[in-house]
Amino acid sequence: MRHSCRMFHSLNAQMADRYSSFEELSEAETEGRDFAVRCANRGSRVLVLAPHGGGIEPGTSELAISISGPELSYYVFDGLKPQGNGELHITSTNFDEPKALELAAASEFVLSVHGEGSDEEVVYMGGLDNLLKPQVKRALYEAGFATGEKPGIMAHDPSNICNRCTSGAGLQLELTRGLRARFFQSLSASGRRNTTDDFELFCEAVRVGIQNAGAF
């Protein structure tokens, strides 16, 4: 069953998005009912962003907002549908919601938080950044979290939303479903209201990494 589940996630990840741009999505979906955008520009060097939040890649919105704390700018795109939120997924190289682009262009770095579908408990790291990445990786390791890299989600394309910052080099964190499940009572909308100690530990570790990189 575990093997079949991984196969499903792998096949699902290869399926084409329903929408190739935010304009297409907004013509078919209703803001406030099907999706929502939440953001704050705090003038920080780092923007913490979750482009597939809410029910799309559950847990990523909560993680992004917690990592941002009171100091860092944040942006989350939430899927609000009772089911079928995967239809709202716009791949990161096509993600062009105007507020996200505006915030990314006003930030030196983007740290994007995503959800990967496998059962392992790993953070896959990507993006073109070489400043934040080693410090965040070290802080996660010291907090007891495994990191790695995975072909297909390396985020090396300059058009990836995580790289559309003034430095042209952002950091992408892909958290497996197995790891995200440790952070909440469950990954349902109601279960995500209750976070665990591991959630706090993870978010603080990422913040320590950002701070150690001198990017606060």
C-alpha positions in Angstrom: 0.0 0.0 0.0 2.8 2.4 0.9 4.5 1.7 -2.5 1.1 2.3 -4.3 0.7 5.6 -2.5 4.1 6.8 -3.6 3.3 5.8 -7.2 0.0 7.8 -7.0 1.8 10.9 -5.8 4.5 10.5 -8.5 1.9 10.2 -11.2 -0.2 13.0 -9.7 2.9 15.3 -9.7 3.3 14.7 -13.4 -0.2 15.7 -14.3 -0.6 19.0 -16.2 -2.0 21.9 -14.2 -5.6 22.9 -15.1 -4.5 26.6 -15.3 -1.3 27.9 -16.8 -1.6 31.4 -15.3 -3.4 33.3 -12.6 -5.4 35.1 -15.2 -6.8 31.8 -16.4 -7.5 30.7 -12.9 -9.2 33.9 -11.9 -11.6 33.8 -14.9 -12.9 30.4 -13.7 -12.6 30.5 -9.9 -14.0 33.0 -7.4 -11.8 34.8 -4.9 -13.1 34.4 -1.4 -14.9 31.2 -2.2 -12.5 29.1 -4.1 -9.2 30.7 -3.2 -7.8 33.6 -1.1 -4.6 35.6 -1.1 -3.1 36.7 2.2 0.1 38.8 2.3 2.0 41.5 4.2 4.8 43.7 3.0 7.1 44.4 6.0 10.0 45.7 4.0 12.2 42.8 4.9 15.0 41.3 2.8 13.3 37.9 2.8 9.7 37.1 1.6 8.3 33.9 2.9 5.9 32.5 0.3 3.5 29.6 -0.1 2.0 29.6 -3.6 0.1 26.3 -3.1 -1.4 26.8 0.4 -4.7 26.0 2.0 -6.0 22.7 0.6 -3.6 22.6 -2.4 -0.5 21.5 -0.4 -1.9 21.3 3.1 0.2 22.9 5.9 2.3 25.1 3.7 0.4 28.3 4.4 0.6 27.7 8.2 4.3 27.1 7.9 5.0 30.2 5.8 3.2 32.5 8.1 4.8 31.0 11.2 8.3 31.2 9.7 7.7 34.9 8.7 6.9 35.8 12.3 6.4 39.5 13.0 9.4 40.7 11.0 9.4 39.1 7.6 7.1 39.7 4.6 4.8 36.9 3.7 2.5 35.7 0.9 0.2 32.8 0.8 -2.2 31.6 -1.9 -4.9 29.4 -0.2 -7.1 26.8 -1.9 -10.5 27.1 -0.2 -12.6 24.4 -2.0 -14.2 21.7 0.1 -12.5 19.3 -2.3 -10.5 19.3 -5.5 -8.1 22.0 -4.5 -5.4 20.5 -6.7 -7.2 22.2 -9.6 -5.8 25.5 -8.2 -2.2 24.4 -8.5 -0.2 26.7 -10.8 3.4 25.4 -11.2 6.0 27.6 -9.7 7.5 28.7 -13.0 4.1 29.9 -14.1 2.9 31.4 -10.8 2.2 35.0 -11.7 -0.5 36.2 -9.2 0.2 40.0 -9.2 0.6 40.5 -5.5 3.1 37.6 -5.4 5.1 39.1 -8.2 5.1 42.6 -6.6 6.3 41.3 -3.3 8.9 39.1 -4.8 10.2 42.0 -6.9 10.5 44.1 -3.7 12.5 41.4 -1.8 16.1 40.5 -2.0 15.3 36.8 -1.3 12.3 34.6 -1.6 11.9 31.5 0.6 9.1 29.4 -0.8 7.4 26.6 1.1 5.9 23.7 -0.8 4.4 20.3 -0.2 5.8 17.1 -1.7 3.6 14.0 -1.7 5.8 11.1 -0.4 5.7 9.4 3.0 9.3 10.0 3.9 10.1 12.7 6.5 12.4 15.0 4.5 12.8 18.6 3.4 13.9 18.7 -0.2 15.9 21.9 -0.8 16.1 23.8 -4.1 16.4 27.2 -5.7 19.4 29.2 -7.0 20.3 30.7 -3.6 23.7 30.0 -2.0 23.4 32.3 1.0 20.3 31.1 2.9 20.5 27.5 1.8 23.5 26.3 3.7 22.5 28.1 6.9 18.9 26.8 6.8 20.2 23.3 6.0 22.5 23.4 9.0 19.8 24.8 11.3 17.4 22.1 10.3 20.0 19.4 10.7 20.8 20.7 14.2 17.1 20.6 15.0 16.9 17.0 13.9 15.3 17.4 10.5 16.5 15.5 7.4 17.2 17.4 4.2 18.0 16.4 0.7 17.7 17.2 -3.0 15.3 15.6 -5.5 15.5 15.7 -9.3 12.4 17.4 -10.8 12.0 19.9 -7.9 15.3 21.6 -7.9 13.8 25.1 -8.7 16.8 26.1 -10.9 14.7 27.9 -13.5 15.0 31.7 -13.1 11.3 32.0 -13.8 10.5 30.0 -10.7 8.7 32.3 -8.2 11.3 31.6 -5.6 14.0 33.1 -7.9 12.0 36.2 -9.0 13.5 38.4 -6.3 16.1 41.2 -6.7 19.0 38.8 -6.1 17.6 36.3 -8.7 18.3 33.5 -6.3 15.8 32.2 -3.8 15.4 29.1 -1.6 12.7 26.5 -2.1 11.7 24.1 0.6 9.6 21.0 -0.4 8.3 19.3 2.7 7.1 15.7 2.2 3.6 14.8 3.2 5.0 12.5 5.9 6.9 15.4 7.5 4.0 17.8 7.3 1.8 15.2 9.0 4.0 15.5 12.1 3.3 19.2 12.4 -0.5 19.1 12.8 -3.3 17.1 14.5 -4.1 16.1 10.9 -3.7 17.7 7.4 -7.4 18.4 7.1 -8.6 22.1 7.4 -9.7 21.6 11.0 -6.7 19.4 11.9 -4.3 22.1 10.8 -5.6 24.5 13.4 -3.7 22.4 16.0 0.0 22.4 15.6 2.6 20.2 17.3 5.9 20.9 19.1 7.6 19.7 15.9 5.9 22.5 13.9 7.3 25.1 16.3 10.7 23.5 16.2 10.8 23.4 12.4 9.7 27.0 12.0 12.2 28.3 14.6 15.0 26.3 12.9 14.3 28.0 9.5 14.2 31.4 11.2 17.5 30.6 12.9 19.0 29.7 9.5 17.7 33.0 8.0 19.1 34.9 10.9 22.5 33.2 10.7 22.7 34.1 7.0 22.3 37.7 8.0 19.1 38.1 6.0 16.8 39.5 8.8 
